[in-house]
Structures are given as structure tokens and as C-alpha cells.
């Protein structure tokens, strides 16, 4: 544990309690300093995972030179090891599979200012519907959301607030003659500042496994520098970035091969071609209109290829605005309903739930394909068994178990 304090004569008290409140590390005091590196031995900790989100209660107390408590910080922390083993992502020694979702912070009445109740509903919805991972598309979320992911058990790709696809994608075509941030040194400081702000705020959350450099911003040396800053500052996590698919000069930007909406056959071809990295789909099965069909063509790959480690559905919630009061009048307005021109019309309604957080029919079958268990029908009965059953006396047929 690293602390930085500028309080001459002050003391820092640290204590750690385990599940049920039992003391794991009894309160210990240390002289405050500008650079503090405190280590404790915890024997056989209960490890954190989505299936078993074990958390410990860390308490940090600052006591000034007069013995007065001036600050108290409670933090729920988890023990887990996320690493690459033989080029495959592992959590606590086991291969991990992401059955994920992309989530925008959205409320049809409040816009981006979601409530705690919204966040709690979302996390419970994910757990009930076999979703075990979230990508914070495309910006860091409220801190309360990460605490809920810690508590309930969800894996998180924490994504920096960076997207510039309008600079390199013109009229739907890749045209990188002018790219931001690209290789422009004047953008480096502000890009690294966004990385630093996200990591330093969120670094203590057990649920966050991966830092993401942003979304759809092509490639270049600046984002490569951003990825290396993440690695240098936090070697306990991996780094994600999909944009290198369009700019292979800096292939080391991402620790995993990440694609959007690749065809199942294209994914399989990549997995067969001596992969050197794990593969994820950071966006797939675009949940718009009559969609989400054929999802098994992706999920079946997880059993055939260890390098395939899942994907993240696009996306969670329709982004439509309430036209009424949200209580009795629950009409929703889409693009174009506010005399806005030009407009993307229904393109903002591509969620597995409506803006009111009601499940859409298109997701019901998808939830089965990402279930942690698989059920298969029993084998067909032979004809002879069927004839035996049908040859029972008529009065006995109601008791047949065939």
C-alpha cells in the first residue's frame, strides 16, 4: 500500500478486517511521510472474482501531532491476481471468459446524471442475466458504480474519455490523413492527463481488470505512449485498445486483439492463425431493431479456442428522452422528435433494455447463450420404447412417464 502525506508529526493508522468483521491486520501506526510504502502479510486470503466477490474492509486514519483524528478513509478492497499466462488472460490462475455488455450512463429524464438507484438496478440486472463484465463506454463512470461492481462481482474495462473517430473516418470510410491525437506531440499531455485522472481515482477497485485507452481514435504514437503509461503506473492490470486494428504501426498498444462487429468466420480465421494475443470483441451483436440473432456463432468459439475470451454486447440501454413526466406519461422521444436535423433517428436506441430499463425481447435468447452452465435435451427414445409405451392398456396411459 502506497501513501503520500505531507503532515509533519502526524501518524497513520492502518487496519484490515475480513469477512464477518474478523481482524486480519490489527491497527498499526506509522509516521506520516511524503512517500510511504506499507506492506502486510495476509495468509490465504479469500480471493475476489465475479462468482465470489470477497471484500475486506480497510481503514486508514490520520492522527495529527496533538493526537486528534483529522481524516478517516474506509475502503473495501479485494485480493485477486489478473495476469497473462501463455498469452491467455487468467484470473486467480483460471482462464477468464467475458460475457460482457457496453454501458452508457443514461436516464431518460436526467440524461447522463444517473442516480444510485439506476446504477444498483443495472448491476443487479447484469447479475440476473448472466452478464459478468462491463465496459464503461466510453468514459469513466461515477465512483459508486465501481463500488457496486466490487460488491456484486462484475469485471470492468475502465475506459478513458477519448474518442475522435470523426477525425479519421469520413463518410464511413477510413481516411487517416488528419488524425487526432495520432502522432501529434501537442496532444500528448492532455491524453496522458485523462489516463492519469482515471487511474488515480479508480485504481483501488478490485472489479477493474483492464484499462482502456479510449474508443475509435485510430492509432498513433500518442495512444501508444498512453498505454505504456498505464503499464508503468499499474503493472497489475492489462491494457485494451481496439483502434490498432486500423493502424498496426503500434501493435503493442493493446495487450489483447480487440475487434468490433467482426464476422464469426473472421474471428475464427484469426484464432486459427497462430495467435500471439488473446481475442475479445469489445463490441458485437449490435442490439438494434430485430437483432441479437446468431449469437451462438460467437459464444461457441469459447469452447473451441482458448484464445477467444468473450465479448461485450453493444449496448445496454436505449438513449431516448422522456417526453412526459416519466410517471403517468412515459412516452419517449428519439432522434428527429425534437426537430433536430440532421439526426441519427433510431440509431441511439440499440439497447437490450428500453430507456425505462425494461428488458427487450431480443435479449431473452442471448441471455441463454452466455449462461455459465449448458443444458442439453435427453437423447431421443428408440421406436421400440415408444411402442412399448403406447401398447399400455388405455386406462394406464395417464400414468405413463414417457
ZISULWO-V42432 format. One record per residue. N is the residue number from 1. PSI is psi as a letter, one per 30 degrees, with the letter a starting at -180 (* if undefined). NEAR is the number of other C-alpha atoms within 8 Angstrom. Layout:
# ZISULWO-V42432
N_PSI_NEAR / N_PSI_NEAR
This chain:
# ZISULWO-V42432
1_k_6 / 2_k_7 / 3_l_9 / 4_j_8 / 5_k_9 / 6_i_7 / 7_i_8 / 8_k_7 / 9_f_8 / 10_l_11 / 11_k_12 / 12_k_12 / 13_k_13 / 14_k_12 / 15_l_13 / 16_k_13 / 17_k_12 / 18_a_11 / 19_k_8 / 20_g_4 / 21_g_7 / 22_k_7 / 23_k_9 / 24_e_9 / 25_j_9 / 26_l_8 / 27_k_8 / 28_k_7 / 29_k_8 / 30_k_7 / 31_k_8 / 32_k_13 / 33_l_10 / 34_f_8 / 35_j_8 / 36_k_11 / 37_j_7 / 38_k_7 / 39_k_5 / 40_k_5 / 41_k_4 / 42_j_7 / 43_k_4 / 44_i_4 / 45_l_6 / 46_j_6 / 47_l_11 / 48_k_12 / 49_l_12 / 50_e_10 / 51_e_5 / 52_i_8 / 53_i_13 / 54_k_12 / 55_k_13 / 56_l_11 / 57_j_12 / 58_k_12 / 59_k_12 / 60_k_11 / 61_k_12 / 62_k_12 / 63_k_14 / 64_a_12 / 65_f_9 / 66_g_5 / 67_g_6 / 68_k_7 / 69_k_9 / 70_f_8 / 71_k_7 / 72_k_9 / 73_j_7 / 74_k_8 / 75_k_7 / 76_k_8 / 77_l_11 / 78_l_13 / 79_k_11 / 80_l_10 / 81_j_8 / 82_k_11 / 83_l_10 / 84_k_8 / 85_j_7 / 86_h_4 / 87_g_9 / 88_k_11 / 89_k_12 / 90_k_12 / 91_k_12 / 92_h_8 / 93_f_6 / 94_k_6 / 95_k_8 / 96_k_8 / 97_k_7 / 98_j_11 / 99_i_12 / 100_l_13 / 101_k_14 / 102_k_14 / 103_k_11 / 104_k_10 / 105_j_8 / 106_k_12 / 107_k_14 / 108_f_12 / 109_e_7 / 110_f_8 / 111_b_9 / 112_f_7 / 113_i_8 / 114_l_11 / 115_l_6 / 116_e_8 / 117_e_6 / 118_e_9 / 119_e_12 / 120_e_10 / 121_e_8 / 122_e_8 / 123_e_12 / 124_e_9 / 125_e_8 / 126_e_10 / 127_e_11 / 128_f_7 / 129_g_8 / 130_g_12 / 131_k_12 / 132_g_13 / 133_l_13 / 134_k_13 / 135_k_15 / 136_i_14 / 137_k_10 / 138_h_13 / 139_l_11 / 140_k_11 / 141_l_8 / 142_k_6 / 143_e_7 / 144_e_8 / 145_e_11 / 146_e_13 / 147_e_9 / 148_e_12 / 149_e_13 / 150_e_14 / 151_e_9 / 152_f_11 / 153_i_14 / 154_k_14 / 155_k_13 / 156_k_13 / 157_j_13 / 158_j_12 / 159_k_15 / 160_l_14 / 161_i_9 / 162_j_11 / 163_k_9 / 164_h_12 / 165_f_9 / 166_f_6 / 167_f_10 / 168_f_15 / 169_j_11 / 170_k_9 / 171_h_4 / 172_f_5 / 173_k_6 / 174_j_7 / 175_i_8 / 176_h_9 / 177_f_5 / 178_j_7 / 179_k_10 / 180_k_11 / 181_f_13 / 182_b_12 / 183_g_8 / 184_j_9 / 185_f_7 / 186_f_5 / 187_f_10 / 188_e_10 / 189_e_8 / 190_e_7 / 191_e_13 / 192_e_10 / 193_e_8 / 194_e_10 / 195_e_12 / 196_e_8 / 197_e_8 / 198_e_10 / 199_e_10 / 200_e_7 / 201_e_7 / 202_f_9 / 203_f_7 / 204_g_6 / 205_k_11 / 206_f_11 / 207_f_12 / 208_j_12 / 209_f_11 / 210_k_11 / 211_k_15 / 212_k_11 / 213_f_14 / 214_a_13 / 215_k_13 / 216_h_9 / 217_g_15 / 218_b_14 / 219_b_13 / 220_l_12 / 221_f_9 / 222_e_14 / 223_e_13 / 224_e_12 / 225_e_8 / 226_e_12 / 227_e_12 / 228_e_9 / 229_e_9 / 230_e_13 / 231_e_11 / 232_e_7 / 233_f_6 / 234_i_7 / 235_f_8 / 236_f_7 / 237_l_11 / 238_l_11 / 239_k_15 / 240_k_13 / 241_k_13 / 242_f_13 / 243_f_11 / 244_f_14 / 245_e_8 / 246_f_7 / 247_j_11 / 248_g_8 / 249_e_6 / 250_i_11 / 251_f_8 / 252_f_6 / 253_e_13 / 254_k_12 / 255_f_10 / 256_l_11 / 257_k_10 / 258_k_12 / 259_l_11 / 260_k_9 / 261_g_9 / 262_k_9 / 263_k_6 / 264_e_8 / 265_e_6 / 266_e_8 / 267_e_9 / 268_e_9 / 269_e_8 / 270_e_9 / 271_f_12 / 272_f_7 / 273_h_6 / 274_i_6 / 275_k_9 / 276_f_5 / 277_l_10 / 278_l_14 / 279_k_12 / 280_l_12 / 281_j_13 / 282_f_12 / 283_k_13 / 284_l_12 / 285_i_11 / 286_j_12 / 287_i_14 / 288_k_9 / 289_b_5 / 290_i_6 / 291_a_9 / 292_g_11 / 293_l_7 / 294_g_6 / 295_f_10 / 296_f_7 / 297_f_8 / 298_e_9 / 299_f_11 / 300_f_8 / 301_f_10 / 302_e_12 / 303_f_7 / 304_e_6 / 305_j_8 / 306_f_8 / 307_f_11 / 308_j_11 / 309_g_13 / 310_a_13 / 311_l_13 / 312_j_17 / 313_k_14 / 314_k_13 / 315_a_14 / 316_e_13 / 317_k_15 / 318_k_12 / 319_i_13 / 320_k_12 / 321_k_12 / 322_k_12 / 323_f_10 / 324_a_10 / 325_f_8 / 326_f_10 / 327_d_6 / 328_e_6 / 329_j_8 / 330_g_10 / 331_k_8 / 332_k_10 / 333_k_10 / 334_a_13 / 335_k_13 / 336_f_11 / 337_f_7 / 338_g_7 / 339_g_5 / 340_k_8 / 341_k_5 / 342_l_5 / 343_l_7 / 344_g_8 / 345_c_8 / 346_g_8 / 347_f_8 / 348_g_11 / 349_i_12 / 350_h_16 / 351_l_13 / 352_f_13 / 353_l_12 / 354_l_12 / 355_f_13 / 356_g_7 / 357_h_7 / 358_k_7 / 359_k_8 / 360_k_9 / 361_e_5 / 362_f_12 / 363_f_10 / 364_e_8 / 365_e_7 / 366_e_11 / 367_f_11 / 368_e_8 / 369_f_9 / 370_g_10 / 371_k_9 / 372_f_5 / 373_l_4 / 374_k_5 / 375_k_4 / 376_k_4 / 377_l_4 / 378_l_4 / 379_l_4 / 380_k_4 / 381_k_6 / 382_l_6 / 383_e_6 / 384_e_6 / 385_e_8 / 386_e_10 / 387_e_8 / 388_e_8 / 389_e_9 / 390_f_7 / 391_g_6 / 392_l_8 / 393_k_6 / 394_e_5 / 395_f_5 / 396_f_8 / 397_e_9 / 398_f_5 / 399_g_5 / 400_k_7 / 401_g_3 / 402_*_4
